[in-house]
Amino acid sequence: MIIVYTPADGEPEHYDARSLMVSEASIVSRAIDQKWSEIKAGIPDEDLDAMRGIVWVLKKRSNPGLRFGEFDPGVDEMVTRYDKREITEVIEAAFELRSADASTEAIVAMLADTPDAAADPDHARELIERLAADEGKAEPSPDPGPEIEKPKPWPPSGTSTATGPSASGSSLTSSTSTPSPSTG
């Protein structure tokens, strides 16, 4: 993921979260008191602490004296964007997983806002257009795939479906045996 930091009085700066070294990820983790897995999961959701920590530690590469408390961007100054590899995976998956009743036009419509989430929107738009054009050329698959067995009704026939108390003398918690020491 790319974190785009646009200071109030400056130009957008792009920071690639994947460029972090393990030592830097540990610094971010300690600075915001979160595990790396939580930080990584928070990036796509634009978790402010995660984005701040990552941008701060990446800015420290060129400004080693920068303290965490000194880097306090505004809440609207940071957003996340998919990098080229990630946006390619998202778009290709949409075309690969389309169902029989989803047309190419429906997939293109579904992906309409996707370029806005990309660090390189032109790449995303071009990829959608190319894959949509390729879909129009593809022949439908003659093999519909394996037949899916219909689920059996529950409960199986012959089994009681009563929800009231049982007329039998047993229950899930009753037992006719007495406690005895284990021999195992």
C-alpha positions in Angstrom: 0.0 0.0 0.0 1.0 3.5 -0.7 0.4 6.2 1.9 -0.1 9.6 0.3 0.8 12.4 2.8 -0.2 15.9 1.6 0.9 18.5 4.1 -1.4 21.5 4.3 1.2 23.8 2.6 2.9 21.2 0.4 2.9 18.7 -2.4 1.7 15.1 -2.0 4.4 12.7 -0.8 4.1 9.0 -1.5 5.4 6.4 1.0 5.4 2.7 0.2 4.6 0.7 3.3 6.2 -2.4 1.8 9.6 -0.7 1.7 9.9 -0.9 5.5 12.7 -2.9 7.0 11.9 -5.2 10.0 13.7 -2.8 12.3 11.6 0.1 11.1 8.4 -2.0 11.5 9.5 -2.7 15.1 10.0 1.1 15.7 6.5 1.8 14.3 5.0 -1.0 16.4 6.6 0.4 19.6 5.7 4.0 18.7 2.0 3.4 18.4 1.8 0.4 20.7 0.4 -2.0 18.2 1.6 -5.3 16.8 2.8 -5.3 13.2 -0.1 -7.5 12.1 -2.5 -4.9 13.5 -0.7 -2.1 11.8 -0.6 -3.9 8.5 -4.3 -4.7 8.7 -5.1 -1.0 9.6 -3.4 0.4 6.5 -6.1 -0.4 4.0 -8.7 1.0 6.4 -6.7 4.2 6.7 -5.9 3.7 10.4 -4.5 7.1 11.4 -2.0 5.8 13.9 -0.7 3.1 11.5 -0.3 5.7 8.6 1.3 8.2 10.9 3.8 5.7 12.3 4.8 4.4 8.9 5.2 7.8 7.3 7.1 9.0 10.3 9.6 6.2 10.2 10.1 6.5 6.4 10.6 10.2 6.8 13.3 9.5 9.4 15.4 7.9 6.6 16.1 11.4 5.3 15.7 13.2 8.6 17.1 10.9 11.4 16.4 13.5 14.1 12.6 13.6 13.5 10.8 12.7 16.6 7.4 11.0 16.6 5.8 13.8 18.6 7.1 16.3 16.0 5.3 14.6 13.2 1.6 15.2 13.7 -0.2 15.5 10.4 -3.8 16.5 10.0 -6.4 13.8 9.8 -7.2 14.6 6.2 -3.6 14.9 5.1 -3.0 11.1 4.7 -4.8 8.5 2.6 -3.9 5.1 1.3 -3.7 3.9 -2.2 -3.1 0.6 -3.8 0.3 0.2 -5.6 0.4 -1.2 -9.1 0.8 -4.8 -8.1 -2.1 -4.6 -5.6 -4.5 -2.8 -8.0 -3.6 -5.3 -10.7 -4.5 -8.2 -8.4 -7.8 -6.6 -7.5 -8.9 -5.9 -11.1 -7.7 -9.3 -12.4 -9.5 -11.1 -9.6 -12.7 -9.3 -10.5 -12.5 -10.5 -14.1 -11.4 -14.1 -13.2 -14.1 -14.7 -10.6 -17.0 -13.3 -12.6 -20.1 -15.5 -12.4 -22.0 -16.7 -15.4 -24.6 -14.0 -15.0 -22.2 -11.1 -14.6 -21.5 -9.4 -17.9 -18.2 -7.7 -18.7 -20.2 -4.4 -18.6 -21.3 -5.2 -15.0 -17.7 -6.0 -14.0 -16.5 -2.7 -15.5 -19.3 -0.8 -13.7 -18.4 -2.6 -10.4 -14.8 -1.5 -10.8 -15.7 2.1 -11.7 -14.4 3.6 -8.5 -11.3 1.4 -8.3 -8.9 3.7 -10.2 -9.6 6.3 -7.4 -8.1 3.9 -4.9 -4.9 3.4 -6.9 -1.7 5.3 -6.5 -1.6 5.2 -10.3 -5.2 5.7 -11.5 -4.2 5.7 -15.2 -2.7 2.2 -14.8 -5.9 1.0 -13.2 -8.1 2.5 -15.9 -5.9 1.0 -18.7 -6.0 -2.4 -17.1 -9.7 -2.4 -16.7 -10.1 -1.4 -20.4 -7.7 -4.0 -21.6 -9.2 -6.9 -19.6 -12.7 -5.8 -20.6 -11.6 -5.9 -24.3 -10.0 -9.3 -23.7 -13.2 -10.6 -22.1 -15.1 -9.8 -25.2 -12.8 -11.9 -27.3 -12.8 -14.9 -24.9 -14.9 -17.9 -25.8 -17.3 -19.2 -23.1 -16.0 -22.3 -21.4 -17.7 -25.5 -22.6 -17.1 -27.2 -19.3 -19.6 -26.0 -16.7 -17.5 -27.6 -13.9 -18.4 -30.4 -11.5 -22.1 -30.9 -10.5 -22.7 -29.7 -7.0 -24.6 -32.2 -4.9 -27.7 -30.7 -3.3 -27.6 -30.6 0.5 -29.6 -33.3 2.3 -32.6 -32.1 4.4 -31.9 -31.8 8.1 -32.7 -33.5 10.3 -32.5 -36.9 8.5 -35.9 -38.6 8.1 -36.9 -40.8 11.0 -35.3 -38.3 13.5 -37.6 -36.5 15.8 -38.0 -32.8 15.2 -39.8 -32.1 18.4 -38.5 -29.2 20.4 -40.2 -30.1 23.7 -39.0 -32.2 26.6 -38.2 -35.8 25.8 -40.5 -38.6 27.2 -37.5 -40.9 27.6 -35.7 -41.2 30.9 -32.4 -39.9 29.6 -31.1 -36.5 28.8 -27.9 -35.0 27.6 -26.8 -34.5 31.1 -28.1 -37.7 32.8 -26.0 -40.9 33.2 -26.6 -44.3 34.6 -22.9 -44.8 35.4 -21.2 -43.8 38.6 -17.9 -41.9 38.8 -14.8 -44.1 38.9 -11.1 -43.4 38.8 -9.4 -43.3 35.5 -7.3 -46.3 34.6 -5.4 -44.5 31.8 
